[in-house]
Amino acid sequence: MIRPGIEEAVTTRAPRPATIAVGPHISVCVCTFKRPALLANLIKGLLVQRTEGKFTFSITIVDNDHLGTARETVEHFQQNHEIAIDYFIEPVQSIALARNRSVSNAKGDFIAFIDDDEYPVADWLLQLYNTLIERKVDGVLGPVDSQFAEPPPAWMLKTGVFDRPNGPGYETGAVLDWRRTGTGNVLLRRAVLGVVDGPFLSQFGSGGEDLDFFRRASLKGKVFIWCNEALAHETVPVERTRVWFQLRRALLRGKVSLERPSGRGLGLLKSAAAFFIYTLSLPIFLVMGRAMFVKYLIKDFDHIGKLLAWCGIDVVRQKYVVK
């Protein structure tokens, strides 16, 4: 069951002649929040996707800003391209509700998700589709590589904060554990989204809604695999290379992890122990170098975030911290 936001969505669609879709159709769902320039870059990449006549596709954009800051960007493309682009507003700031809004308004047999700060290669959707059909699975995920607006310091790269859990090392067809999933680059059979409640749960409004979805779907026997050829590039603003940003993100991760079934009980005890050990060891890590110090400071903040959330202290409420 799709859970709507508190208010009705605001919708705009470009007028188009009535057509009857023939064959498989993919809805590419994009949730966005105050990033019009990056969104425009993404839409440009989506509009040139190759299909080889195997499927049709449309774009469903959900603006999670109640002021509709993405509307002008979307309307520009609606007026100048034939591919259907539908625009909705989810007024309640929640990535989970925004994703649910996109799913409830998506059309077709398949649903793809890609983040608003990414840019896909021209055969991204085709590679995902071919792999899903050939392997007869429920969903296919692809790699996302980082494209930095400005090169970060070498020591920052050594911390590993920009390494993706489902990054290099997988071969096409590899079955993914739910812990190695996400909605930054994925194609799903639409039916998969109906086997779990939500499909994205509102308590994950600040993030982690995608991991929770894949966890619950995997428990239902759904299979998700990797496609190494379905590449998307992620634009990394300068702000994300700052230590303060990564610490803030770590606090949020800790908060989100507490909301998972495995996050409480023994998980809290492990976090308490890790916090004690990491905090006492920080002077040693500092002697070992800046990269080592920051790496374990971030890990420390992951556990601090969980412990603060357990105490009812919510220090990070907004997921989208970079405009």
FENGI-V235767 format. One record per residue. N is the residue number from 1. RES is the residue in one letter. PHI is phi in whole degrees, 0 to 359 (999 if undefined). PSI is psi in whole degrees, 0 to 359 (none if undefined). OMEGA is omega in radians with two decimals (none if undefined). Layout:
N,RES,PHI,PSI,OMEGA + N,RES,PHI,PSI,OMEGA
//
This chain:
1,M,999,126,3.12 + 2,I,283,131,3.14 + 3,R,261,112,-3.13 + 4,P,286,167,3.05 + 5,G,285,179,-3.11 + 6,I,293,324,-3.13 + 7,E,250,164,3.07 + 8,E,289,146,3.12 + 9,A,288,148,3.00 + 10,V,267,130,-3.00 + 11,T,235,139,2.96 + 12,T,225,141,3.08 + 13,R,224,144,3.07 + 14,A,283,138,3.12 + 15,P,295,134,3.14 + 16,R,220,153,3.07 + 17,P,294,146,-3.14 + 18,A,296,129,3.11 + 19,T,227,158,3.10 + 20,I,247,117,-3.12 + 21,A,291,132,3.13 + 22,V,245,128,3.12 + 23,G,85,185,-3.10 + 24,P,298,144,3.11 + 25,H,230,138,-3.14 + 26,I,245,130,2.97 + 27,S,261,120,3.08 + 28,V,268,113,-3.06 + 29,C,261,132,-3.13 + 30,V,230,124,3.00 + 31,C,257,134,-3.04 + 32,T,223,156,3.12 + 33,F,208,104,3.02 + 34,K,54,44,3.07 + 35,R,224,60,-3.03 + 36,P,299,322,-3.12 + 37,A,294,315,3.11 + 38,L,293,322,3.10 + 39,L,298,317,3.12 + 40,A,299,320,3.12 + 41,N,296,319,3.12 + 42,L,295,313,-3.11 + 43,I,301,319,3.09 + 44,K,303,317,3.13 + 45,G,292,326,3.13 + 46,L,287,324,-3.07 + 47,L,291,343,-3.14 + 48,V,253,18,3.13 + 49,Q,295,135,3.08 + 50,R,278,142,3.12 + 51,T,238,340,-3.07 + 52,E,53,26,3.09 + 53,G,73,10,-3.08 + 54,K,276,338,-3.11 + 55,F,199,164,2.96 + 56,T,250,164,3.11 + 57,F,210,156,3.05 + 58,S,225,172,-3.09 + 59,I,238,129,3.10 + 60,T,245,117,-3.10 + 61,I,247,128,3.08 + 62,V,245,119,3.12 + 63,D,270,118,-3.12 + 64,N,269,17,3.04 + 65,D,253,119,-3.07 + 66,H,296,343,3.11 + 67,L,278,351,3.09 + 68,G,69,42,-3.07 + 69,T,292,345,3.13 + 70,A,268,354,-3.01 + 71,R,301,312,-3.08 + 72,E,299,319,3.11 + 73,T,298,314,-3.12 + 74,V,294,316,-3.11 + 75,E,298,327,3.09 + 76,H,301,315,-3.13 + 77,F,285,327,3.10 + 78,Q,300,322,-3.07 + 79,Q,280,344,-3.00 + 80,N,240,7,-3.12 + 81,H,218,152,-3.09 + 82,E,276,335,-3.14 + 83,I,295,133,-3.08 + 84,A,294,128,3.06 + 85,I,233,113,3.13 + 86,D,256,141,-3.05 + 87,Y,235,131,3.13 + 88,F,226,156,3.04 + 89,I,245,127,2.93 + 90,E,259,104,-3.00 + 91,P,289,337,3.12 + 92,V,275,121,-3.08 + 93,Q,288,106,-3.11 + 94,S,194,119,-3.14 + 95,I,295,328,3.11 + 96,A,295,313,3.12 + 97,L,293,324,3.11 + 98,A,296,317,3.11 + 99,R,295,319,3.10 + 100,N,298,322,3.10 + 101,R,298,319,-3.14 + 102,S,293,319,3.13 + 103,V,295,317,-3.09 + 104,S,293,339,3.14 + 105,N,253,2,3.13 + 106,A,284,153,3.14 + 107,K,242,151,2.98 + 108,G,104,184,-3.02 + 109,D,272,340,-3.06 + 110,F,226,150,3.11 + 111,I,231,127,3.07 + 112,A,251,147,3.02 + 113,F,238,139,3.02 + 114,I,212,144,-3.07 + 115,D,281,156,-3.06 + 116,D,286,351,3.08 + 117,D,255,20,-3.14 + 118,E,247,166,3.13 + 119,Y,217,115,-3.05 + 120,P,275,153,2.98 + 121,V,290,165,-2.97 + 122,A,295,334,-3.14 + 123,D,252,21,-3.12 + 124,W,305,305,-3.08 + 125,L,292,324,3.13 + 126,L,295,317,3.13 + 127,Q,296,317,3.10 + 128,L,298,314,-3.10 + 129,Y,296,312,-3.12 + 130,N,301,317,-3.12 + 131,T,294,318,-3.14 + 132,L,298,315,-3.11 + 133,I,291,315,-3.09 + 134,E,294,322,-3.08 + 135,R,270,350,3.09 + 136,K,55,52,-3.12 + 137,V,245,181,-3.07 + 138,D,269,336,-3.14 + 139,G,196,155,-3.13 + 140,V,228,133,3.10 + 141,L,245,151,-3.14 + 142,G,233,170,-3.09 + 143,P,283,153,3.04 + 144,V,232,119,3.10 + 145,D,255,155,-3.05 + 146,S,270,129,3.04 + 147,Q,244,108,-3.03 + 148,F,278,134,3.06 + 149,A,298,321,3.01 + 150,E,222,136,-3.13 + 151,P,303,127,3.12 + 152,P,284,163,3.07 + 153,P,302,147,-3.12 + 154,A,302,322,-3.12 + 155,W,295,329,3.13 + 156,M,292,321,3.09 + 157,L,297,325,-3.11 + 158,K,291,342,3.12 + 159,T,291,338,3.13 + 160,G,84,7,-3.07 + 161,V,291,341,-3.14 + 162,F,261,2,3.09 + 163,D,282,132,3.14 + 164,R,269,142,-3.14 + 165,P,295,335,3.11 + 166,N,250,42,-3.07 + 167,G,269,214,-3.08 + 168,P,305,147,3.14 + 169,G,118,341,3.10 + 170,Y,268,145,3.01 + 171,E,255,153,3.12 + 172,T,304,129,-3.12 + 173,G,102,349,3.14 + 174,A,295,132,3.11 + 175,V,283,133,-3.06 + 176,L,260,134,2.92 + 177,D,291,149,-3.08 + 178,W,300,335,3.13 + 179,R,291,348,-3.13 + 180,R,251,28,-3.08 + 181,T,245,181,3.12 + 182,G,169,173,-3.11 + 183,T,250,19,3.11 + 184,G,284,339,-3.10 + 185,N,197,90,-3.04 + 186,V,204,148,3.00 + 187,L,237,130,-3.09 + 188,L,234,148,2.90 + 189,R,292,136,-3.08 + 190,R,302,325,-3.09 + 191,A,299,333,-3.12 + 192,V,298,325,-3.09 + 193,L,288,348,-3.14 + 194,G,263,356,-3.06 + 195,V,272,349,3.12 + 196,V,233,157,3.14 + 197,D,292,145,3.08 + 198,G,115,279,0.00 + 199,P,290,344,3.09 + 200,F,253,129,-3.00 + 201,L,275,139,-3.01 + 202,S,294,336,3.14 + 203,Q,292,349,3.08 + 204,F,258,39,-3.10 + 205,G,294,339,3.14 + 206,S,263,0,3.13 + 207,G,134,165,-3.12 + 208,G,86,359,-3.12 + 209,E,295,329,-3.11 + 210,D,285,315,3.09 + 211,L,300,319,3.12 + 212,D,296,319,3.11 + 213,F,299,311,-3.11 + 214,F,295,326,3.10 + 215,R,298,311,-3.10 + 216,R,291,324,3.11 + 217,A,292,322,3.11 + 218,S,296,323,3.09 + 219,L,295,338,3.08 + 220,K,273,4,3.09 + 221,G,91,9,3.13 + 222,K,283,144,-3.03 + 223,V,245,130,3.14 + 224,F,236,134,-3.08 + 225,I,234,176,-3.05 + 226,W,256,145,2.99 + 227,C,229,106,-3.04 + 228,N,291,340,-3.07 + 229,E,273,347,-3.08 + 230,A,271,76,-2.98 + 231,L,270,139,2.97 + 232,A,231,143,3.10 + 233,H,261,137,3.09 + 234,E,254,129,3.07 + 235,T,277,121,-3.13 + 236,V,253,106,3.12 + 237,P,295,163,-3.13 + 238,V,302,322,-3.09 + 239,E,302,326,-3.09 + 240,R,288,345,3.10 + 241,T,271,0,3.13 + 242,R,274,146,-3.13 + 243,V,298,320,-3.10 + 244,W,300,323,3.14 + 245,F,294,315,-3.11 + 246,Q,293,327,3.08 + 247,L,291,320,3.11 + 248,R,296,318,3.11 + 249,R,296,322,3.13 + 250,A,296,319,3.09 + 251,L,300,321,3.12 + 252,L,293,318,3.11 + 253,R,301,318,3.13 + 254,G,298,317,3.12 + 255,K,299,315,-3.10 + 256,V,293,320,-3.09 + 257,S,296,331,3.12 + 258,L,293,335,-3.09 + 259,E,280,350,3.08 + 260,R,277,155,-3.13 + 261,P,304,326,-3.11 + 262,S,277,357,-3.03 + 263,G,279,341,-3.09 + 264,R,258,185,3.10 + 265,G,63,242,-3.11 + 266,L,299,327,3.13 + 267,G,298,321,3.10 + 268,L,293,320,3.11 + 269,L,297,320,3.12 + 270,K,295,321,3.13 + 271,S,293,320,3.11 + 272,A,298,317,3.12 + 273,A,293,317,-3.13 + 274,A,296,319,3.11 + 275,F,301,315,-3.14 + 276,F,297,313,-3.08 + 277,I,291,312,-3.11 + 278,Y,298,316,-3.10 + 279,T,298,315,3.13 + 280,L,293,333,-3.07 + 281,S,270,351,-3.07 + 282,L,303,320,3.09 + 283,P,300,324,3.12 + 284,I,293,316,3.12 + 285,F,297,326,3.12 + 286,L,297,319,3.10 + 287,V,296,329,-3.12 + 288,M,284,350,3.09 + 289,G,129,159,-3.07 + 290,R,297,319,-3.12 + 291,A,298,315,-3.14 + 292,M,295,318,3.14 + 293,F,299,311,-3.10 + 294,V,293,322,3.12 + 295,K,304,313,-3.09 + 296,Y,277,339,2.99 + 297,L,294,319,3.09 + 298,I,296,316,3.10 + 299,K,301,320,3.12 + 300,D,300,317,-3.13 + 301,F,292,331,3.03 + 302,D,302,313,-3.12 + 303,H,286,325,3.07 + 304,I,299,319,3.13 + 305,G,301,319,3.13 + 306,K,293,317,-3.12 + 307,L,292,321,3.09 + 308,L,297,318,3.13 + 309,A,296,322,3.11 + 310,W,297,328,3.10 + 311,C,278,359,3.14 + 312,G,82,16,3.14 + 313,I,261,112,-3.09 + 314,D,255,97,-3.07 + 315,V,266,344,3.14 + 316,V,229,110,-3.06 + 317,R,252,340,-3.02 + 318,Q,248,125,-3.11 + 319,K,288,316,-3.01 + 320,Y,276,90,-3.06 + 321,V,263,352,3.12 + 322,V,242,125,-3.12 + 323,K,275,none,none
//
